[in-house]
Amino acid sequence: MPDSAARRAPGAGPARHLFVSDVHLDTGAPQAQQQFLAFLRTHAAGAHVLYILGDLFESWVGDDDGAASENSAVLAGLRELTRSGVACFLLHGNRDFLIGEDFCRETGCQLLPDPVIAAIDGEPVLLTHGDALCTDDHAYQELRTIVRTPAWQSRFLSLPLSDRQLLANEARAGSRAHTASTIPNIMDVNAAAVTAAFKAAGVRRIIHGHTHRPAVHDALVEGQPVQRIVLGAWYEQGSFLSYESGRYELRSLPR
C-alpha cells in the first residue's frame, strides 16, 4: 500500500492525510500558484501525507517542462515539503499524464498508478483521478486510450519542447470546445462505472477529482453502505480534503 511508505514520526499526533486534485497550475493564473505554495507551507506542512490526485498542472508536456520559471517554484515547494518529512504521492491526471521519473526525483514525490488502493488508517480506500469513471464521454475515452499508450508518449516526447507546448495549447483549445458542446451530465461519472469500481476494488470509499463537482455521495452497493468523495478544482478557489481521527472533511481555502 502506498501509505506504508509514509511513517509517522515518534511522538507525533494522529495521522493527518490531505488530498487535492485539479489544481491546474498555469502561467495565466499566478494567484492559484501562490495559493498552492502557501498551502504547501501551511496545511500540508503539518500533515502526515499529501495525495495529489491528478491535474496538478494545467498542462505538462514532459519533465523538461519543469525548468520553466513558473513551474520551478512549484517543484521547489514540493521538494521542501518532502524533505521536511511529509510523504507526497501523485497520480496522473488528464492534463499532466506525462509527469515522469525526473519530476519525482526533483520533488521527492512518489508516482502511483491510477487507480490505486491506499490504506488510510487501516481502511482500504480507492484513489483515482476520476476521468476513467466518465464513461459516457466516448470521444474523451477514445482519446485517453490513445495518449496513454507508450508508443504515443514516446513519439510525443521525442518532439522539441516548443512543438510539444504548441500542441498542448491546441489540445487545450480543443478540450474547451468539446466541454462547451457536450451535455454536462455526460462529463460526470457514470453510475454503473462507479458501482463496478467499488465491486472490483472491494472498498467502501472512493476519493477522486476530475469532474470539478466537490461533494460527498453516500450510497449502497450490494446492500452495503459506500461513500464517494469528489474533490474540487482550484480555478477560482483552492480546496482540499482532510482526514484525521476517523473523519473526512472537505475544506476551502480563503479566496
Backbone torsions as a table, in degrees:
resi	resn	phi	psi	omega
1	MET	NA	141.2	-178.0
2	PRO	-61.4	-32.0	-176.4
3	ASP	-67.5	-20.4	-178.8
4	SER	-66.4	-18.8	-179.7
5	ALA	-79.8	-12.9	-178.0
6	ALA	-106.9	102.9	-177.0
7	ARG	-91.2	142.2	177.0
8	ARG	-79.0	134.9	-180.0
9	ALA	-66.5	145.7	178.2
10	PRO	-55.9	131.4	177.4
11	GLY	83.8	-0.3	-179.2
12	ALA	-73.3	160.2	179.5
13	GLY	-78.7	-166.6	-178.7
14	PRO	-57.4	142.7	-178.6
15	ALA	-61.4	131.1	177.8
16	ARG	-115.5	122.3	-179.4
17	HIS	-111.1	134.0	177.1
18	LEU	-118.5	147.2	-178.9
19	PHE	-134.4	132.8	172.7
20	VAL	-134.5	160.9	176.9
21	SER	-157.7	157.3	171.5
22	ASP	55.5	45.8	174.4
23	VAL	-70.2	-34.1	173.8
24	HIS	55.0	49.2	-179.9
25	LEU	-62.8	134.9	-172.6
26	ASP	-156.0	150.0	-179.4
27	THR	-61.1	-25.2	-178.4
28	GLY	-79.6	-4.7	-178.9
29	ALA	-134.2	69.6	-178.2
30	PRO	-62.1	-26.7	179.7
31	GLN	-64.4	-37.3	179.3
32	ALA	-65.2	-39.9	178.2
33	GLN	-63.3	-44.2	179.0
34	GLN	-63.1	-37.5	178.9
35	GLN	-67.6	-38.3	179.1
36	PHE	-68.1	-42.1	178.2
37	LEU	-63.0	-38.4	176.6
38	ALA	-65.9	-38.0	176.3
39	PHE	-60.5	-41.7	179.0
40	LEU	-63.9	-38.0	-176.8
41	ARG	-77.5	-19.8	-174.3
42	THR	-113.3	-83.1	-176.1
43	HIS	-58.8	-49.5	-175.8
44	ALA	-68.5	-31.7	-178.1
45	ALA	-63.3	-24.0	179.5
46	GLY	-98.9	12.2	-176.0
47	ALA	-95.9	165.2	173.3
48	HIS	-82.8	-39.4	-177.4
49	VAL	-156.8	145.6	175.1
50	LEU	-118.5	126.9	174.4
51	TYR	-107.5	125.7	174.8
52	ILE	-107.6	110.0	-170.6
53	LEU	-94.7	46.3	171.6
54	GLY	96.4	156.1	179.7
55	ASP	56.7	44.9	170.2
56	LEU	-62.1	-37.2	180.0
57	PHE	-112.3	148.8	174.8
58	GLU	-63.4	-34.5	171.4
59	SER	-155.0	151.4	178.4
60	TRP	-147.3	110.7	-171.6
61	VAL	-102.4	17.4	-179.2
62	GLY	138.2	155.9	-175.1
63	ASP	-66.6	-17.9	174.4
64	ASP	-71.6	-10.6	175.4
65	ASP	-71.4	-17.1	-179.2
66	GLY	-70.0	-14.0	180.0
67	ALA	-74.0	-17.7	178.6
68	ALA	-61.0	141.9	-174.1
69	SER	-58.4	-37.9	-177.5
70	GLU	-70.0	-26.4	177.8
71	ASN	-88.8	-31.3	-176.3
72	SER	-62.5	-32.8	178.6
73	ALA	-65.4	-37.1	179.1
74	VAL	-68.9	-43.3	178.4
75	LEU	-61.2	-40.4	178.8
76	ALA	-64.5	-39.6	178.9
77	GLY	-64.5	-41.0	177.4
78	LEU	-67.0	-39.8	179.0
79	ARG	-62.6	-41.6	177.8
80	GLU	-62.7	-39.8	-179.8
81	LEU	-64.7	-49.2	-176.6
82	THR	-69.9	-33.0	177.7
83	ARG	-69.2	-21.8	177.2
84	SER	-78.5	-8.3	177.8
85	GLY	109.9	-1.0	177.5
86	VAL	-85.9	122.8	177.5
87	ALA	-74.2	140.3	-179.7
88	CYS	-131.4	121.0	179.8
89	PHE	-114.2	143.1	-170.8
90	LEU	-131.4	135.1	171.2
91	LEU	-110.9	150.5	174.1
92	HIS	-70.9	144.4	169.7
93	GLY	-109.3	-175.0	178.7
94	ASN	-77.8	-12.1	178.8
95	ARG	-99.5	-26.6	-173.3
96	ASP	-127.6	37.4	-176.8
97	PHE	-72.8	-2.8	177.7
98	LEU	-97.0	6.6	171.2
99	ILE	-60.7	133.1	-174.4
100	GLY	-132.8	-158.4	-173.0
101	GLU	-66.7	-34.9	179.4
102	ASP	-63.2	-40.2	176.8
103	PHE	-59.9	-43.8	-178.4
104	CYS	-66.8	-39.7	177.5
105	ARG	-65.2	-36.2	-177.7
106	GLU	-72.3	-34.5	-172.8
107	THR	-103.4	-21.5	-173.6
108	GLY	83.8	3.6	176.7
109	CYS	-76.4	155.3	176.3
110	GLN	-113.3	125.7	-179.5
111	LEU	-82.7	130.2	179.9
112	LEU	-112.2	153.9	175.1
113	PRO	-71.1	158.3	178.2
114	ASP	-120.5	118.4	2.3
115	PRO	-84.1	169.8	178.3
116	VAL	-145.5	148.1	175.9
117	ILE	-101.0	121.0	178.8
118	ALA	-109.1	147.4	175.5
119	ALA	-92.5	108.7	179.1
120	ILE	-103.1	102.5	-174.5
121	ASP	51.3	41.4	176.4
122	GLY	89.9	-13.0	178.9
123	GLU	-91.7	128.6	174.9
124	PRO	-72.5	124.5	-178.4
125	VAL	-127.9	132.2	178.8
126	LEU	-84.6	122.6	176.7
127	LEU	-109.2	135.1	179.0
128	THR	-155.7	154.2	174.9
129	HIS	-62.9	-42.5	175.5
130	GLY	116.6	-17.2	-176.3
131	ASP	-66.6	-29.2	-179.9
132	ALA	-69.2	-15.2	178.2
133	LEU	-85.5	-10.7	-177.5
134	CYS	-90.5	63.4	-169.9
135	THR	-76.0	-11.2	178.1
136	ASP	-76.4	-17.9	178.6
137	ASP	-88.8	81.8	-172.1
138	HIS	-63.9	-39.7	-178.7
139	ALA	-61.9	-43.0	179.5
140	TYR	-66.7	-41.8	-178.2
141	GLN	-63.7	-35.7	176.3
142	GLU	-64.5	-44.2	178.6
143	LEU	-63.9	-42.2	-179.9
144	ARG	-58.3	-42.1	-179.9
145	THR	-62.1	-40.4	-177.7
146	ILE	-67.6	-50.8	-171.9
147	VAL	-75.4	-12.6	178.1
148	ARG	-89.7	-0.3	179.6
149	THR	-80.0	142.3	178.3
150	PRO	-57.0	-35.9	-178.4
151	ALA	-64.7	-46.1	179.1
152	TRP	-63.3	-44.4	-177.7
153	GLN	-65.8	-37.9	178.2
154	SER	-63.3	-43.3	178.7
155	ARG	-64.8	-43.0	-177.8
156	PHE	-65.5	-45.0	-177.3
157	LEU	-70.0	-16.2	177.7
158	SER	-78.9	-11.9	179.0
159	LEU	-77.1	154.6	174.6
160	PRO	-58.3	150.8	-177.7
161	LEU	-56.7	-42.2	-178.6
162	SER	-61.7	-38.0	178.1
163	ASP	-67.2	-41.8	179.0
164	ARG	-63.3	-39.8	179.2
165	GLN	-65.3	-40.2	177.7
166	LEU	-63.2	-45.0	179.4
167	LEU	-64.6	-36.8	178.8
168	ALA	-64.9	-40.3	178.1
169	ASN	-63.6	-40.2	177.9
170	GLU	-65.8	-38.5	179.2
171	ALA	-65.9	-37.5	178.8
172	ARG	-65.4	-39.4	177.1
173	ALA	-63.6	-41.7	177.1
174	GLY	-63.9	-37.1	179.0
175	SER	-66.0	-40.9	178.1
176	ARG	-63.3	-40.5	178.9
177	ALA	-65.6	-40.4	178.9
178	HIS	-63.7	-43.1	179.9
179	THR	-62.8	-41.3	-178.0
180	ALA	-67.5	-27.9	-174.9
181	SER	-100.8	1.5	-176.2
182	THR	-106.5	139.5	176.9
183	ILE	-59.2	128.4	-174.5
184	PRO	-52.5	-40.0	-177.8
185	ASN	-63.3	-27.2	-180.0
186	ILE	-67.0	-28.9	-178.6
187	MET	-89.2	0.4	174.5
188	ASP	-90.6	173.9	-178.8
189	VAL	-67.0	152.0	175.7
190	ASN	-91.3	129.1	-175.0
191	ALA	-59.3	-40.8	-179.8
192	ALA	-66.6	-37.1	178.3
193	ALA	-65.9	-38.0	177.8
194	VAL	-64.9	-46.4	179.0
195	THR	-60.3	-42.1	179.1
196	ALA	-63.5	-37.0	179.2
197	ALA	-66.4	-41.9	176.9
198	PHE	-59.9	-46.3	-177.8
199	LYS	-65.9	-46.5	-176.5
200	ALA	-64.5	-39.0	-177.6
201	ALA	-83.8	-19.8	-178.6
202	GLY	67.2	34.8	-179.1
203	VAL	-116.8	168.3	176.5
204	ARG	-115.5	5.2	178.6
205	ARG	-144.3	134.7	175.2
206	ILE	-124.8	136.0	174.7
207	ILE	-122.1	129.2	-179.3
208	HIS	-153.2	171.3	175.7
209	GLY	-123.3	-134.9	173.2
210	HIS	77.3	-45.0	-173.0
211	THR	-81.0	-13.2	-179.9
212	HIS	61.7	31.7	-179.5
213	ARG	-126.3	74.4	-175.1
214	PRO	-61.7	130.6	-178.6
215	ALA	-173.9	165.4	173.1
216	VAL	-116.5	119.7	-176.9
217	HIS	-111.1	119.4	175.2
218	ASP	-102.1	138.9	-177.5
219	ALA	-154.7	-177.7	175.5
220	LEU	-121.1	135.0	173.0
221	VAL	-127.0	117.5	-176.3
222	GLU	53.3	40.3	176.7
223	GLY	79.5	0.1	-178.5
224	GLN	-106.9	139.1	178.8
225	PRO	-68.6	135.6	177.5
226	VAL	-134.0	164.2	-179.4
227	GLN	-141.0	135.3	175.9
228	ARG	-119.9	121.2	-179.7
229	ILE	-108.0	125.4	-178.2
230	VAL	-107.6	128.4	-179.9
231	LEU	-86.4	155.1	-179.1
232	GLY	-91.9	165.6	176.1
233	ALA	-92.7	161.5	-175.4
234	TRP	-103.6	17.1	-175.8
235	TYR	-60.0	-42.2	-178.3
236	GLU	-112.5	-28.6	-178.2
237	GLN	-155.6	134.1	178.1
238	GLY	-71.4	150.0	178.8
239	SER	-155.1	162.8	179.1
240	PHE	-156.1	165.0	174.5
241	LEU	-107.5	132.4	179.7
242	SER	-116.6	136.0	173.3
243	TYR	-122.4	128.9	176.5
244	GLU	-159.2	134.7	175.7
245	SER	52.9	43.7	174.6
246	GLY	80.8	8.5	-175.2
247	ARG	-126.3	130.1	174.6
248	TYR	-99.5	139.2	-179.6
249	GLU	-144.7	124.1	172.5
250	LEU	-79.7	127.6	-175.8
251	ARG	-130.5	144.1	177.3
252	SER	-104.8	145.7	174.8
253	LEU	-88.0	156.3	177.1
254	PRO	-59.0	144.2	179.7
255	ARG	-68.9	NA	NA
